Amino acid sequence: MSITVTITTTANRTRRFTQSDEACIQSLLDTLSRVGQLFSNRTLIIGSGQETEIFSPTSITRIEIETTRDLSTCLPLHGETQLTLIPAGSPTPATEVSETLFSGQVDFFFEGGDSVSIWLSGPRPSGTNERLMRLTRLFEQPVLMYNLPAGGIGLMNPNAMTRALIAATTEQLPVGSWQLNPA
């Protein structure tokens, strides 16, 4: 069984790597328990039999790890909210917002022009303060994880994000927000 890792940088460059050696795959999976530190490390070093490549984690917008393995045992728990990549060109269902549930599309945009569309689905916080906190603290997260449709996970670097577009309105905006309509 193999694993494919795709790294996208703020220069909007993409590099793909593969591995089929079980010991090397397990070594990579073992590092996922510390995924919250990934983008705050000084370097991300990827070595092979032919070359060594060094990335600045602050210049990485996202990393996708494609595999059919169950990665849930390798990852820290990230709550009940599920984020799943929406493949380019795929139709998306209508946004649903109720008192207890939110499901809808969120588009994330990064330095350098990279963007990704994610389907977010999960329980909606019951209190207005909790909802507002989630909006205002989005860019303060160490990493945002999402599922890949064919298996595996994606890791987004909130420090490289420039904005997020949520396909739903909010009934109350945080103090100091600007209320404007798109032109």
N, C-alpha and C positions, 0 to 999 in steps of 0.2 A: 504494500500500500504506500502511496506517495502523498506528498503535501506540496502545495504551491503557495508561495508568499509573493504578494504584489505590494510594492512600496511606491506611493505617489508623493512627490515633493512639492514644496511651494514654488518651485520653478516649473511646475506642471509637467514634470518628467516622471515616467513610470518605469520601474525595474521589476522584472519577474525572476524568481528563483524557485528551483524545485529540489526536492530531496526524497529519496526512496530508502535510504539506510535507516533501519529501525532505531538504532542507538542515537543517531543524529536527530531524528524526529522527536524521540523522547526527550532529549536534551532541550530542544526548542520548546516543547510542550511544558516542561518543568518550569521554564521562565515565565509562563503565562500567569502563574499564581501571583506574580509581582507586576502585573500589567499596568497597574496604577502609577508605577514609576517610569514606565517606558519612555514617555516624552520629556521627562525631567532629567534623564541620564545625560552624561556628557557626550557619549557616542553610542551608536549602534553599529557594531562591526559584524560583517557577514563574510565568512571565508569559505573558499572551496579549494579544490586541488589545483585550480588554474589562477586564482586571483583572490585578493582581499579588498573589500569595498567598505568604506567608512562613511556613515551618514551622521549628520547633525540632527538629533531627534527634534529639535525645535523647528527644523525645516521640513519635517515630514507632515503632510496633511492627513494621511491615513495609511493603514496597513491592512491588507486582506489576507487571511490565512484560509485557503480552500482545502477542505478535506472532508471525507465522509465519516471520520471518527467523531465520537461524542466528546466534545471539548468541555462539557459542563463540569466535569470533575477537575479540570485544570484551571478553571477560571474562578475568580472571587464572585460571590453572589452579587447580582446587580438588580435585585428587586423584581417586582411582578410585571413591570412595563417591558414589552417586547418591541425591539426595533429590528426591522428587516429591510434589507436592500430592495429597492424597486428596480428591476432591470430596465435599461434604456428602452423606450418604445413600448413598454408594457402598460396596459390600461390599469388604472387604479380605481378601486371602489370609492363611493362617496364617503366623505367625512361623516362620522357619527359622534355626536356629543350629547351625553345625558348627564344626569346628576352624579352617576356612579362610574361612567365609562367614557373614555376618549379613544377614538381611532381615526387616524387621518395621516395625510402626507406632510412630511417636513423636509424641506430642501435646505441643505447645508452648503455654504459657499466658503471657499478658503482663499488665502493669499495665493497669488499666481494664477487664479482662474479655475482651479479644480472645483467640482461640485458633485454632490451625491444626493439622490432622492431616497428617503427612508419612509417606510410605513411604520407609524408608531401606534401601538395598541396596548391599553392597560387601564387599570383603575384610575379614575379621576379623583384627585384629592377633594375631600368634602368641604374644606374651609377655603375661603377666599385668600387668606394669608398664605396658606401652603401653595396654592396655585400661583400666586404672585412670586413667591420665593423661587419656585422652579423656573419661572421666566427670567428673573433677575440673576440667578446663579448658574445659568447654562454654561457660560464661558469659564467658570471657575472650577469645573470638574477636571480631574486629572486625565480622564479618558472617557469617551463614549463608545460603547460596544454595540454592534448590530450583527444580526444573523445574515448569512449569505443563503440565497434560495437553494443552491445545490449542495449546501453543507459547508460548515466552517463559520468563521467570524470575521468581522471587520472592526478595526480600532481607529476611531477618529481622534485627532489632536485638537481639543478646543482652543488651545493657544494659537493655532494657525487659522482658526475660523474668522471670517470677517462678518458673517451674518447668518441668520437662520430664518426661513420663511415658513410659517405654520399655516396650513390650509384651513384655518378656522379663526374666527374672531374671539376675543375675550370680552366678557361682560364688564370687567373692571381692569383698568391698566394701572401699573405702579405709579406712585406719585412722581411727577417730573417727566412722565412720558409725553410724547408729542402725538396728537391725534390729527393725522393727515390722510388724504386719499391718494392712491397712486394716480399719476397723470398719464 
